[in-house]
Amino acid sequence: MKQVRAVRAHVIPDRPPISVAAGERVKVGERDTTWPAFAFVNTTDGSGWVPARHIAYDGGQATGNGVMLEPYDTTELATEADEVLTVVAADELSGWSRVRNTAGLEGWVPDNTIEPLPA
């Protein structure tokens, strides 16, 4: 697996993470202005940002109601500068990677906070 180094710390949001299942109905809100690949959704268990391409929108509308096409877990990982991480999954379309730290914790971090380690 690919190893990366955190070039700066990533601070996770105050909001608790959510997990949405494929087929789950969601209320779709705004698109993120910093990360336009993400839409804000509300579920029965909470709210959070998910890749908009994982949502089938009712009536073709970019907001309103929709159904998740793929499962998604919004858990982010807090990191510190110079921390070595292992990439578990890269989502180049959204600009985020799911990483694991040396303690075994996993979560999403923005790609602009990490850089590849030399092979």
RARAFEN-V339078 format. One record per residue. RES is the residue in one letter. NEAR is the number of other ideal C-beta (glycine too) atoms within 8 Angstrom. D_LAST is the distance of its C-alpha to the last C-alpha in Angstrom with 1 decimal. Layout:
<<RES;NEAR;D_LAST> <RES;NEAR;D_LAST>>
This chain:
<<M;5;10.8> <K;7;8.6> <Q;10;8.5> <V;14;10.1> <R;12;12.3> <A;16;16.0> <V;7;17.1> <R;6;20.7> <A;9;22.6> <H;12;23.7> <V;5;27.3> <I;7;28.6> <P;5;32.0> <D;2;35.3> <R;7;36.0> <P;4;35.3> <P;11;32.9> <I;11;34.4> <S;10;33.5> <V;12;35.2> <A;7;35.8> <A;7;36.0> <G;5;39.7> <E;9;40.3> <R;6;42.6> <V;14;41.5> <K;8;43.2> <V;13;41.1> <G;8;41.4> <E;6;39.8> <R;9;36.5> <D;11;34.2> <T;4;34.5> <T;4;31.0> <W;10;29.3> <P;7;31.6> <A;10;29.9> <F;12;31.4> <A;15;35.1> <F;12;36.8> <V;15;38.4> <N;8;41.0> <T;11;41.4> <T;2;43.8> <D;5;41.3> <G;9;40.2> <S;8;38.4> <G;10;35.0> <W;9;32.8> <V;14;31.5> <P;11;30.1> <A;10;33.3> <R;7;32.3> <H;9;32.6> <I;14;36.3> <A;7;39.3> <Y;12;41.8> <D;9;45.5> <G;5;47.5> <G;4;44.4> <Q;7;44.6> <A;7;41.4> <T;8;43.1> <G;9;45.4> <N;8;44.8> <G;12;42.2> <V;10;40.5> <M;17;36.9> <L;8;35.4> <E;6;32.4> <P;8;31.9> <Y;10;30.1> <D;8;29.4> <T;11;29.4> <T;9;27.9> <E;11;25.7> <L;14;23.6> <A;9;24.5> <T;14;21.6> <E;7;21.5> <A;8;19.7> <D;6;16.6> <E;10;16.5> <V;10;13.3> <L;15;13.8> <T;10;12.8> <V;12;13.7> <V;9;16.6> <A;6;18.0> <A;8;17.5> <D;10;20.8> <E;6;20.2> <L;7;24.0> <S;9;24.7> <G;10;21.8> <W;10;21.0> <S;13;18.5> <R;11;19.5> <V;16;17.3> <R;8;17.9> <N;11;18.1> <T;5;18.2> <A;4;21.9> <G;6;21.4> <L;7;23.0> <E;10;22.0> <G;12;23.0> <W;11;22.4> <V;15;21.1> <P;10;21.4> <D;10;18.3> <N;5;19.6> <T;11;19.0> <I;15;15.2> <E;6;12.2> <P;8;8.5> <L;8;6.3> <P;3;3.8> <A;2;0.0>>
